């Protein structure tokens, strides 16, 4: 068995943690490809933190910036279970993340392959490398589908 870290597997586990706490199941990992280590991680927490910006990507990048003492995160890779939204894409650009790897695409709210296609805009200051992890897209999508299916079954509160 290999001791090699699988950042997307960790991101999927974090997404499950988010779901277990009633948050939309998205997980993110900031990974250093040179050392092979996870620098920081996060999952969606806007409900728990009363913070609309507490998306998994933002939580993970904030933790990485604090740990490294730098608001820029050059040379690092960000693994996310869902295609980032426009807010997160902007933060990824400002952080100078070297590479973004995401699993499930998000035709409704994504900003990488869908919507504004953030990194293709001439006003984007930093164009990160983008890779979709097709191997884990189904697992990430299934987690989201299951979460929202369960949520629709719950009675509404008045």
Kinemage of the C-alpha trace (Angstrom):
@kinemage 1
@onewidth
@group {chain A} dominant
@subgroup {mainchain}
@vectorlist {calphas} color= white
{ca unk a 1} P 0.000 0.000 0.000
{ca unk a 2} L 1.253 3.455 -0.888
{ca unk a 3} L 1.673 6.271 1.624
{ca unk a 4} L 1.061 8.817 -1.132
{ca unk a 5} L -1.554 11.419 -0.239
{ca unk a 6} L -4.618 11.642 -2.483
{ca unk a 7} L -5.794 15.248 -2.139
{ca unk a 8} L -9.076 14.655 -3.991
{ca unk a 9} L -9.927 11.690 -1.758
{ca unk a 10} L -9.390 13.988 1.226
{ca unk a 11} L -11.540 16.697 -0.396
{ca unk a 12} L -14.328 14.136 -0.887
{ca unk a 13} L -14.081 13.145 2.790
{ca unk a 14} L -14.343 16.835 3.738
{ca unk a 15} L -17.390 17.183 1.483
{ca unk a 16} L -19.007 14.330 3.407
{ca unk a 17} L -18.206 16.146 6.677
{ca unk a 18} L -19.987 19.203 5.305
{ca unk a 19} L -23.034 17.123 4.397
{ca unk a 20} L -23.044 15.536 7.860
{ca unk a 21} L -23.364 19.015 9.386
{ca unk a 22} L -26.113 20.140 6.991
{ca unk a 23} L -23.859 22.164 4.701
{ca unk a 24} L -23.731 21.713 0.930
{ca unk a 25} L -21.163 18.922 0.467
{ca unk a 26} L -18.116 20.603 -1.028
{ca unk a 27} L -14.573 19.981 0.186
{ca unk a 28} L -11.282 21.629 -0.742
{ca unk a 29} L -7.613 20.896 -0.140
{ca unk a 30} L -4.607 23.165 -0.709
{ca unk a 31} L -1.785 20.844 -1.711
{ca unk a 32} L 1.943 21.383 -2.173
{ca unk a 33} L 3.017 19.208 -5.113
{ca unk a 34} L 6.711 19.678 -4.281
{ca unk a 35} L 6.488 18.285 -0.752
{ca unk a 36} L 3.502 16.039 -1.473
{ca unk a 37} L 1.728 17.384 1.614
{ca unk a 38} L -1.613 18.955 2.353
{ca unk a 39} L -1.072 22.562 3.443
{ca unk a 40} L -4.654 23.283 4.492
{ca unk a 41} L -8.199 22.082 3.954
{ca unk a 42} L -11.779 23.145 4.341
{ca unk a 43} L -15.386 22.361 3.627
{ca unk a 44} L -18.456 24.492 3.122
{ca unk a 45} L -19.380 26.353 6.334
{ca unk a 46} L -21.568 29.353 5.424
{ca unk a 47} L -24.471 28.193 7.609
{ca unk a 48} L -22.369 27.299 10.660
{ca unk a 49} L -20.217 30.422 10.389
{ca unk a 50} L -23.020 32.807 9.396
{ca unk a 51} L -20.712 33.774 6.541
{ca unk a 52} L -21.784 33.730 2.890
{ca unk a 53} L -18.116 33.627 1.840
{ca unk a 54} L -17.293 30.452 3.806
{ca unk a 55} L -17.156 28.232 0.727
{ca unk a 56} L -14.785 25.265 0.930
{ca unk a 57} L -12.231 26.931 -1.345
{ca unk a 58} L -12.172 30.160 0.669
{ca unk a 59} L -11.923 28.296 3.984
{ca unk a 60} L -8.993 26.200 2.693
{ca unk a 61} L -7.150 29.150 1.125
{ca unk a 62} L -7.598 31.297 4.258
{ca unk a 63} L -6.137 28.498 6.380
{ca unk a 64} L -3.214 28.048 3.961
{ca unk a 65} L -2.495 31.792 3.891
{ca unk a 66} L -2.502 31.933 7.706
{ca unk a 67} L -0.275 28.868 7.993
{ca unk a 68} L 2.230 30.177 5.423
{ca unk a 69} L 2.046 33.820 6.487
{ca unk a 70} L 1.337 34.982 2.952
{ca unk a 71} L -1.824 35.984 1.136
{ca unk a 72} L -0.324 34.604 -2.079
{ca unk a 73} L -0.155 30.857 -2.537
{ca unk a 74} L 2.147 30.376 -5.546
{ca unk a 75} L 3.169 26.882 -6.544
{ca unk a 76} L 0.240 25.328 -4.686
{ca unk a 77} L -2.619 23.283 -6.098
{ca unk a 78} L -6.253 23.529 -5.017
{ca unk a 79} L -8.361 20.359 -5.157
{ca unk a 80} L -12.117 20.944 -4.971
{ca unk a 81} L -15.012 18.532 -5.291
{ca unk a 82} L -17.175 20.993 -7.272
{ca unk a 83} L -16.436 23.550 -9.982
{ca unk a 84} L -15.825 26.855 -8.170
{ca unk a 85} L -18.251 29.765 -8.346
{ca unk a 86} L -17.280 33.265 -9.503
{ca unk a 87} L -16.412 34.421 -5.960
{ca unk a 88} L -14.088 31.479 -5.410
{ca unk a 89} L -12.557 31.798 -8.887
{ca unk a 90} L -11.690 35.413 -8.077
{ca unk a 91} L -10.093 34.380 -4.791
{ca unk a 92} L -8.136 31.610 -6.537
{ca unk a 93} L -6.801 34.190 -8.982
{ca unk a 94} L -5.864 36.701 -6.273
{ca unk a 95} L -4.134 33.938 -4.271
{ca unk a 96} L -2.101 32.980 -7.353
{ca unk a 97} L -2.953 29.299 -7.010
{ca unk a 98} L -0.826 27.486 -9.587
{ca unk a 99} L -3.344 24.790 -10.471
{ca unk a 100} L -7.032 24.161 -9.823
{ca unk a 101} L -8.281 20.578 -9.957
{ca unk a 102} L -12.016 20.058 -9.530
{ca unk a 103} L -14.219 16.972 -9.764
{ca unk a 104} L -17.886 17.667 -10.584
{ca unk a 105} L -18.811 20.440 -12.946
{ca unk a 106} L -21.554 22.891 -11.977
{ca unk a 107} L -23.585 24.118 -14.964
{ca unk a 108} L -25.794 26.225 -12.662
{ca unk a 109} L -23.273 28.004 -10.457
{ca unk a 110} L -19.825 27.193 -11.771
{ca unk a 111} L -17.581 29.903 -13.177
{ca unk a 112} L -14.740 27.876 -14.689
{ca unk a 113} L -16.317 25.825 -17.493
{ca unk a 114} L -19.713 27.483 -17.191
{ca unk a 115} L -21.159 30.952 -16.630
{ca unk a 116} L -18.517 33.669 -16.817
{ca unk a 117} L -15.618 31.256 -17.509
{ca unk a 118} L -13.599 33.421 -15.157
{ca unk a 119} L -10.067 32.476 -16.146
{ca unk a 120} L -10.763 33.214 -19.817
{ca unk a 121} L -11.660 36.849 -19.124
{ca unk a 122} L -9.167 39.544 -20.152
{ca unk a 123} L -9.668 41.227 -16.777
{ca unk a 124} L -8.461 38.124 -14.896
{ca unk a 125} L -5.083 39.005 -13.371
{ca unk a 126} L -3.823 35.471 -12.816
{ca unk a 127} L -4.718 32.555 -15.066
{ca unk a 128} L -4.363 29.379 -13.053
{ca unk a 129} L -3.973 26.018 -14.746
{ca unk a 130} L -7.256 24.114 -14.773
{ca unk a 131} L -7.857 20.394 -14.720
{ca unk a 132} L -11.071 18.487 -14.255
{ca unk a 133} L -10.765 15.242 -12.296
{ca unk a 134} L -13.165 13.130 -14.350
{ca unk a 135} L -12.271 10.048 -12.312
{ca unk a 136} L -13.878 11.519 -9.164
{ca unk a 137} L -16.599 13.608 -10.839
{ca unk a 138} L -19.240 10.915 -10.419
{ca unk a 139} L -18.529 10.434 -6.712
{ca unk a 140} L -18.620 14.183 -6.049
{ca unk a 141} L -21.802 14.577 -8.098
{ca unk a 142} L -23.474 11.650 -6.328
{ca unk a 143} L -22.711 13.193 -2.936
{ca unk a 144} L -24.328 16.461 -4.015
{ca unk a 145} L -27.345 14.728 -5.585
{ca unk a 146} L -27.927 12.622 -2.489
{ca unk a 147} L -27.655 15.679 -0.232
{ca unk a 148} L -30.205 17.698 -2.208
{ca unk a 149} L -32.536 14.703 -2.602
{ca unk a 150} L -32.572 14.309 1.195
{ca unk a 151} L -33.078 18.034 1.661
{ca unk a 152} L -36.116 18.033 -0.659
{ca unk a 153} L -37.659 15.227 1.419
{ca unk a 154} L -37.474 17.268 4.620
{ca unk a 155} L -40.615 19.154 5.602
{ca unk a 156} L -40.393 22.921 5.203
{ca unk a 157} L -40.431 25.102 8.279
{ca unk a 158} L -42.847 27.967 8.628
